[in-house]
Amino acid sequence: MGDGISIDPWSSQQSTDYDRIIKQFGLESIDYSQLPNPHMLHRRGIIFAHRDLNLVLGAHSSNKPFGVLTGLMPSGRMHLGHKMVIDQVKWFQDQGADVTIAVADLEALATRGVPLDECRRVAIEEYIANYAALGLDVENTEVYFQSSRPVVQRLGFMLGKRTNLTELEAIYGFEGGTNLGHVQAPLVQAGDIIHPQLEDFGGLRPIVVPVGVDQDPHLRLTRGIASKTNWFNVNKRKSGGLVIGLSIQDENSAALGIGADGRINREKRNLVFEKLLSILKNHGFSDVLPNPKHGSIEIPGATLHDRDLIRPDLLRLERGMGGLGLLQPSSTYHQFAMGMTGDKMSSSSPETTIFLTEDVNSMEKKVKSSFSGGQPTLEEHRRLGGDPDIDVAFQYLKYFFESDDKALSELEKGYRCGEILTGQMKQICVDKASDYLNHINEMRDQTSHLVNDFLANDAR
Ligand code: TRP
């Protein structure tokens, strides 16, 4: 790994050098002014990067369907970190996305030894009950279990063919002693992420997966696998424009005009090219350089944006010819709220976070004893000011409890200049958090009758 940052979805250590993460992993920054109705998590730079979000925004602005997918690990209790993902799911849903949620029960079974019936109980009582309370629209949300959606497992196997241990080693740092549960889980998860595009689950459309940046390895794996299955690649052409290339694989060689003798079957190849050329013509490209023998078509006048427009048609053509026709999933990345003790937030250390079912007294204790960015003495605090960037109370207002940007920035300024004291900041956080917990508690009561309706047919 050299001196690069390694991102590990299972580690408790986390890099917070977000600029470097963007560079090293080839993410794109999010410019929230380009988003419809940006959420406070966008406005505050907390959701800071993406891959291929333009596909989702493009679908949104042209009134075409798009979906959002996330998964939950049915162990432990739902805490503020989990809530942040659901807030994002809800935001996409409000913009028109359909929602699919995977209960990672096979993953929990394989990596944490949680029995499937216990997974079911935890998923429903602890997570889905809160999703309902957080306002997900039951009409447009489907929760399923990995264990009862065979197509997800089948995809896990099929997609597994497109990767190998060396790649998993490079992405996840696996080694000889790695438990195979940890090898299987990302492949089933790739199945989770890919399957909403299948015809039975809504068909070809952009699917976005909002995750914490530690989950990017899963996205890289899934995106890589998806593109390896594609029959038609679209790349930048060296001298400008785009080039479409056939990707000949065992499964498609006959369909793409390779005879049993391994030679090109010209008639068949030409038929494929006619279809490709007609797609390009529909997109307004007449100046194209087809080379059937070589299996490529150059389009000198096309831009990268055109690639986004041409690709869905190529995927549809692939599907029509018997291929999977998979679009790479899109993703967005959020930064992490610090744990309340200053360490990483984790459901296995209750003192590091607040649970959605936490009672107000216990929340108050946690906030009051949380890590603070204040000075050791009152005099110093007044003179030097506090550091809101490392102050849990302020950070939790920023990430979770203060939705008013102006009020938040006043708190930040006041704290920095020493006008607001640590104890005051904590009290403000406690007050806002109490309101929040009471609200969510009430919403849970009001929406409890909906919980079962969130389950997909194959989950009942
Ligand atoms: N692995 C995820 C976790 O640890 C859960 C998960 C399963 C998931 N499938 C997913 C997350 C698909 C996002 C997308 O919590």
Boltz pocket constraint, residues with backbone or C-beta under 6 A from the ligand:
constraints:
  - pocket:
      binder: B
      contacts: [[A, 69], [A, 70], [A, 71], [A, 72], [A, 73], [A, 102], [A, 103], [A, 104], [A, 107], [A, 188], [A, 189], [A, 192], [A, 193], [A, 209], [A, 210], [A, 211]]
      max_distance: 6.0
